[in-house]
Amino acid sequence: MAYQALYRQWRPKDFSSMVAQEAVISTLRNQVMSGRVAHAYLFCGSRGTGKTSTAKILARAINCEHPVNGDPCGQCESCRRLLADESMDVMEIDAASNNGVEEIRNLRETVKYPPQQGKYKVYIIDEVHMLSTSAFNALLKTLEEPPAYVVFILATTEPQKLPATILSRCQRFDFGRIPAHQIAGRLRQAAEGAKAEASENALMLIARAAEGGMRDALSILDMCLGYSNQVTEDLVRNVLGTSDRSFLFRFADALEKEDASAVMRMIDELMRAGREPMVFAKDVSQHLRALLIAKCSPDDLSALLDLTQEDAQEYAQQAEKFTTTRLMNMLELFMRVETDLRWASSPRIVLENAALKSCLRTSEADTAALNDRISELEKQLTALQEKLQSGAFAPAQPAKKAAKPSSARSRRSSSPTAYFPSPRRARIHSLTRSPSCAAR
């Protein structure tokens, strides 16, 4: 049998197997149990959050002959046919490739025919925001008043592109991003199912890189298992092309010390290791964001970034070296670099230029840089005042005065006239020293 990707192997088959989305699952389960099934649903959310999986589970549940607590039983004829994709009662349409008005007209013709086996005929329209304006207009009437046996389930990642007339005809459910620790839990199950070993740090690294998408996380794990059954943190970083966390801390320290030489050496080391400048710019942006959160909200850092207390403490210690203004300026700079790198013919030069701007900020003359320098000077002045108050710098002792001479000779030698005699005294001195005066 051909190999099947992990995200397809671990696609949930009932509501109980879903990860996160508790509010959505609870509402849909209650609707199945009570029989209050709406004629149109709209599932919104980012990629990999379970929209299509939930739509398929809902289609099986409302057609199941013996549902169990709102979940499809998986044993009846309808469930088996739907799981094997052999039923014509559930049709999945990709709106990205069937976005014209002709496709919607064909759909309107098929709506007239009742289901072959189940109670409902379900149309799952994925990426519905890709439909053209004419296609939306052709769908309006059918979506508003479909036959009693028809259920529409629309899925989209960009609900803001849908017309208001479509939104008003659907029950909307918003799928949030899946928390990293829940993604790591499902990845652990997938790794055990593949008879592989994975460290906790490696799984959390994959979960954070997936940015709330379960499909992305399982795809990354699938790539890692293609390398080895021993999934380590270094292996995940090599697959993702990201930099080591210690490297990012050293890079941030070089920026804080304004060590342009160290920054250039580290970028050269990065390029020689085969890393992508855009991936590194994104890593630096995420690191600066973590430092900014540690600066502004240190108590919530662990919860906001899914970090351990030790990692959060490390971020907090490095954040103390920066001012809030400088962190915001550097974060804005590297975020702009991510966009510039998409069109740059020499990505390395763009990255080096951004790093040097962050490093040599003292040469800038804008207001933000001046305010940043003033803030650092105030910080240094405050630290100096604290040291003075604590007695770290003792005041210098006054110098001792020289003792006054006691003899007359010393007084004469210390007087100014001893060194600078007057003209009269010099004349008397010369007369007393003459030979005639000595004969008398």
LOKEMAR-576822 format. One line per field, with one value per residue (C-alpha): residue in three letters; x, y, z. Coordinates in pm, whole numbers, plus 50000, padded with zeros to 5 digits. Layout:
BEGIN
aa	Ala  ...
X	X  ...
Y	Y  ...
Z	Z  ...
//
This chain:
BEGIN
aa	Met  Ala  Tyr  Gln  Ala  Leu  Tyr  Arg  Gln  Trp  Arg  Pro  Lys  Asp  Phe  Ser  Ser  Met  Val  Ala  Gln  Glu  Ala  Val  Ile  Ser  Thr  Leu  Arg  Asn  Gln  Val  Met  Ser  Gly  Arg  Val  Ala  His  Ala  Tyr  Leu  Phe  Cys  Gly  Ser  Arg  Gly  Thr  Gly  Lys  Thr  Ser  Thr  Ala  Lys  Ile  Leu  Ala  Arg  Ala  Ile  Asn  Cys  Glu  His  Pro  Val  Asn  Gly  Asp  Pro  Cys  Gly  Gln  Cys  Glu  Ser  Cys  Arg  Arg  Leu  Leu  Ala  Asp  Glu  Ser  Met  Asp  Val  Met  Glu  Ile  Asp  Ala  Ala  Ser  Asn  Asn  Gly  Val  Glu  Glu  Ile  Arg  Asn  Leu  Arg  Glu  Thr  Val  Lys  Tyr  Pro  Pro  Gln  Gln  Gly  Lys  Tyr  Lys  Val  Tyr  Ile  Ile  Asp  Glu  Val  His  Met  Leu  Ser  Thr  Ser  Ala  Phe  Asn  Ala  Leu  Leu  Lys  Thr  Leu  Glu  Glu  Pro  Pro  Ala  Tyr  Val  Val  Phe  Ile  Leu  Ala  Thr  Thr  Glu  Pro  Gln  Lys  Leu  Pro  Ala  Thr  Ile  Leu  Ser  Arg  Cys  Gln  Arg  Phe  Asp  Phe  Gly  Arg  Ile  Pro  Ala  His  Gln  Ile  Ala  Gly  Arg  Leu  Arg  Gln  Ala  Ala  Glu  Gly  Ala  Lys  Ala  Glu  Ala  Ser  Glu  Asn  Ala  Leu  Met  Leu  Ile  Ala  Arg  Ala  Ala  Glu  Gly  Gly  Met  Arg  Asp  Ala  Leu  Ser  Ile  Leu  Asp  Met  Cys  Leu  Gly  Tyr  Ser  Asn  Gln  Val  Thr  Glu  Asp  Leu  Val  Arg  Asn  Val  Leu  Gly  Thr  Ser  Asp  Arg  Ser  Phe  Leu  Phe  Arg  Phe  Ala  Asp  Ala  Leu  Glu  Lys  Glu  Asp  Ala  Ser  Ala  Val  Met  Arg  Met  Ile  Asp  Glu  Leu  Met  Arg  Ala  Gly  Arg  Glu  Pro  Met  Val  Phe  Ala  Lys  Asp  Val  Ser  Gln  His  Leu  Arg  Ala  Leu  Leu  Ile  Ala  Lys  Cys  Ser  Pro  Asp  Asp  Leu  Ser  Ala  Leu  Leu  Asp  Leu  Thr  Gln  Glu  Asp  Ala  Gln  Glu  Tyr  Ala  Gln  Gln  Ala  Glu  Lys  Phe  Thr  Thr  Thr  Arg  Leu  Met  Asn  Met  Leu  Glu  Leu  Phe  Met  Arg  Val  Glu  Thr  Asp  Leu  Arg  Trp  Ala  Ser  Ser  Pro  Arg  Ile  Val  Leu  Glu  Asn  Ala  Ala  Leu  Lys  Ser  Cys  Leu  Arg  Thr  Ser  Glu  Ala  Asp  Thr  Ala  Ala  Leu  Asn  Asp  Arg  Ile  Ser  Glu  Leu  Glu  Lys  Gln  Leu  Thr  Ala  Leu  Gln  Glu  Lys  Leu  Gln  Ser  Gly  Ala  Phe  Ala  Pro  Ala  Gln  Pro  Ala  Lys  Lys  Ala  Ala  Lys  Pro  Ser  Ser  Ala  Arg  Ser  Arg  Arg  Ser  Ser  Ser  Pro  Thr  Ala  Tyr  Phe  Pro  Ser  Pro  Arg  Arg  Ala  Arg  Ile  His  Ser  Leu  Thr  Arg  Ser  Pro  Ser  Cys  Ala  Ala  Arg
X	50000  50132  50254  50003  50112  50087  49831  49602  49664  49579  49278  49006  48714  48481  48432  48603  48930  48941  49214  49105  48799  48594  48319  48265  48264  48025  47775  47781  47753  47444  47286  47333  47188  46887  46826  46852  47073  47110  47090  47419  47739  48044  48372  48639  48997  49361  49507  49534  49286  49034  48773  48755  48792  48504  48292  48347  48272  47952  47847  47894  47725  47402  47383  47476  47209  47319  47507  47681  47668  47665  47956  47923  47929  48162  47990  47673  47652  47641  47952  48150  48063  48148  48481  48566  48461  48205  47892  47736  47552  47857  48022  48341  48403  48724  48614  48966  48943  48563  48498  48289  47919  47882  48000  47745  47470  47561  47549  47199  47089  47223  47059  46720  46798  46750  47021  47068  47116  47148  46912  47104  47289  47593  47794  48134  48271  48636  48809  48472  48617  48768  48427  48366  48103  47876  47913  47818  47510  47411  47448  47243  46893  46989  47183  46891  46616  46765  46562  46509  46757  47046  47318  47588  47919  48143  48507  48738  49055  48949  48589  48632  48620  48273  47972  47747  47459  47644  47745  47389  47262  47507  47579  47936  48193  48543  48828  49115  49479  49563  49785  50140  50118  49810  49986  50286  50055  49915  50267  50373  50092  50189  50554  50459  50231  50524  50743  50981  51134  51106  51230  50997  51205  51191  50812  50765  50993  50778  50459  50580  50700  50354  50200  49876  49825  49806  49857  50181  50306  50237  50402  50717  50723  50680  50987  51188  51092  51213  51561  51564  51343  51527  51374  51599  51601  51904  51734  51422  51632  51815  51485  51334  51654  51624  51901  51983  51833  52176  52287  51996  52085  52446  52329  52107  52397  52613  52339  52311  52687  52688  52960  52936  53232  53070  52740  52906  53099  52781  52594  52888  52877  52505  52545  52826  52601  52347  52077  51827  51843  51462  51428  51693  51524  51201  51383  51535  51192  51044  51334  51298  50924  50994  51234  50975  50711  50961  51025  50660  50485  50735  50473  50283  50586  50563  50193  50214  50508  50460  50798  50935  51020  51392  51361  51139  51398  51670  51463  51390  51759  51853  51558  51696  51990  51765  51529  51173  51221  51522  51353  51056  51282  51482  51167  51017  51340  51366  50997  51053  51352  51129  50933  51241  51410  51133  51240  51610  51865  52127  51943  52262  52338  51986  52025  52370  52245  51957  52187  52434  52152  52041  52399  52528  52221  52433  52504  52135  51991  51621  51411  51361  51735  51798  51523  51671  52014  51864  51684  52009  52190  51915  51947  52324  52275  52024  52266  52543  52324  52236  52605  52677  52396  52514  52868  53032  53230  53382  53469  53839  54028  54164  54542  54742  54890  55266  55415  55535  55915  56034  56381  56454  56676  56395  56168  56422  56468  56096  56039  56007  56292  56537  56489  56402  56623  56553  56816  56919  56979  57181  57404  57467  57552  57808  57975  58018  58184  58433  58815  58831  58551  58711  59048  58870
Y	50000  50347  50567  50820  51152  51195  51474  51242  50948  51160  51345  51325  51095  51221  51526  51358  51334  51704  51914  52250  52435  52331  52590  52498  52125  52156  52361  52127  51820  51962  52047  51687  51547  51781  51762  52142  52122  52452  52470  52665  52687  52907  52785  53058  53035  53013  52711  52380  52461  52185  52352  52083  51801  51940  51977  51610  51494  51701  51554  51200  51279  51414  51115  50855  50595  50552  50862  50830  51150  51356  51163  50938  50574  50467  50129  50191  50165  50542  50601  50330  50460  50818  50713  50526  50826  50608  50811  51067  51230  51441  51648  51844  52135  52336  52693  52795  52590  52597  52964  53049  53102  52789  52563  52719  52670  52301  52284  52433  52158  51878  52026  51921  51550  51404  51202  50841  50682  50927  51190  51492  51589  51792  52033  52129  52431  52489  52828  52981  53334  53247  53248  53528  53796  53637  53298  53445  53604  53275  53097  53345  53213  52847  52925  53119  52863  52522  52202  52055  51773  52002  52138  52379  52398  52683  52702  52998  53154  53507  53574  53948  53880  53729  53945  54047  53870  53538  53601  53679  53344  53124  53023  53140  52952  53092  52845  52979  52883  52567  52624  52496  52254  52084  52053  51900  51645  51531  51521  51295  51055  51064  50995  50700  50569  50584  50400  50694  50882  51259  51488  51735  52031  51910  51871  52216  52365  52208  52325  52685  52680  52561  52886  52724  52493  52120  52024  52225  52065  51711  51789  51913  51600  51389  51557  51495  51128  51107  51189  50975  50801  50996  51344  51587  51963  51993  51781  52001  52315  52168  52077  52420  52607  52812  52932  52794  52980  53040  53194  53439  53535  53598  53801  54015  54069  54191  54435  54562  54619  54784  54541  54572  54340  54057  54108  54080  53769  53601  53677  53533  53222  53197  53222  52967  52724  52750  52942  53162  53537  53563  53280  53439  53781  53616  53442  53772  53939  53668  53694  54072  54030  53794  54048  54323  54114  54032  54405  54512  54211  53982  53799  53680  53583  53208  53194  53417  53236  52882  52891  52722  52935  52892  53014  53303  53406  53405  53634  53863  53895  53992  54231  54434  54539  54715  55008  54962  55223  55050  54710  54857  55029  54711  54499  54740  54740  54361  54330  54565  54354  54044  54224  54372  54032  53897  54124  54174  54046  54023  53917  53902  54271  54366  54162  54306  54659  54610  54458  54747  55002  54832  54822  55169  55358  55633  55788  55840  56186  56110  56186  55822  55755  56069  55977  55631  55771  56007  55713  55518  55817  55857  55488  55520  55830  55648  55358  55603  55774  55440  55353  55687  55641  55289  55414  55239  55557  55702  56076  56157  56258  56620  56654  56727  57078  57109  57188  57545  57586  57653  57810  58156  58018  57807  58109  58309  58033  58002  58373  58512  58757  58470  58388  58730  58990  59360  59588  59755  59424  59303  59616  59569  59211  59303  59569  59327  59084  59340  59313  59662  59587  59259  59444  59677
Z	50000  49913  50196  50325  50470  50846  50829  50634  50865  51169  51026  51296  51222  51495  51716  52012  51814  51736  51899  52045  51898  52203  52154  51788  51855  52148  51946  51645  51863  52035  51699  51580  51903  51901  51526  51483  51177  50989  50611  50573  50779  50738  50889  50914  51033  50934  50760  50943  51221  51133  50910  50640  50894  51098  50785  50694  51048  51053  50717  50852  51182  51032  50796  51058  51137  51499  51621  51958  52164  51846  51691  51385  51488  51207  51182  50985  50608  50561  50777  50600  50254  50351  50505  50186  49970  49792  49869  49639  49928  50026  49755  49818  49580  49550  49482  49383  49063  49022  49076  48772  48735  48518  48802  49039  48781  48759  49139  49136  48898  49119  49428  49292  49337  49687  49867  49761  50102  50391  50526  50396  50084  50193  49977  50121  49933  50032  49983  49907  49900  49559  49389  49144  49200  48940  49108  49446  49292  49131  49466  49671  49609  49648  49966  50112  50045  49965  49977  50323  50258  50148  50382  50263  50452  50334  50446  50402  50537  50438  50546  50488  50113  50127  50038  50324  50153  50187  50549  50653  50520  50714  51071  51121  51330  51382  51427  51636  51612  51802  52111  52081  52375  52223  51888  52066  52231  51895  51748  52031  51945  51577  51659  51880  51606  51363  51620  51640  51933  51964  52239  52407  52293  51933  51944  52097  51832  51560  51730  51752  51390  51275  51409  51522  51221  51288  50923  50904  51226  51103  50769  50945  51162  50847  50695  51011  51016  50658  50792  51105  51360  51629  51614  51800  51830  51601  51336  51345  51309  51011  50846  50913  50830  51149  51380  51719  52015  52166  51834  51850  52206  52103  51802  52025  52266  51977  51875  52231  52257  51912  51806  51428  51373  51570  51388  51048  51152  51276  50953  50756  50974  50907  50530  50522  50709  50426  50614  50431  50508  50511  50764  50985  50965  51077  51363  51476  51462  51679  51924  51948  52000  52289  52441  52400  52575  52850  52889  52894  53048  53220  53429  53119  52909  52976  52887  52582  52419  52560  52733  53042  53344  53276  52917  53024  53283  53015  52793  53087  53174  52819  52790  53083  52865  52614  52632  52513  52241  52095  52092  51907  51654  51585  51559  51308  51109  51081  50997  50703  50602  50572  50300  50129  50108  49886  49599  49670  49418  49699  50018  50224  50164  50275  50594  50671  50613  50856  51118  51090  51120  51441  51563  51470  51585  51752  51412  51345  51395  51410  51715  51810  51825  52030  52275  52301  52384  52643  52805  52830  52979  53239  53317  53367  53584  53802  53847  53940  54200  54355  54386  54549  54800  54883  54951  54663  54590  54914  54911  54879  55202  55212  55183  55505  55546  55564  55912  55973  56003  56363  56310  56181  55911  55778  55792  55595  55345  55300  55258  54908  54969  55004  54645  54511  54708  54677  54505  54840  55013  54720  54743  55117  55056  54792  55016  55306  55076  54936  55037  55193  55429  55525  55612  55857
//
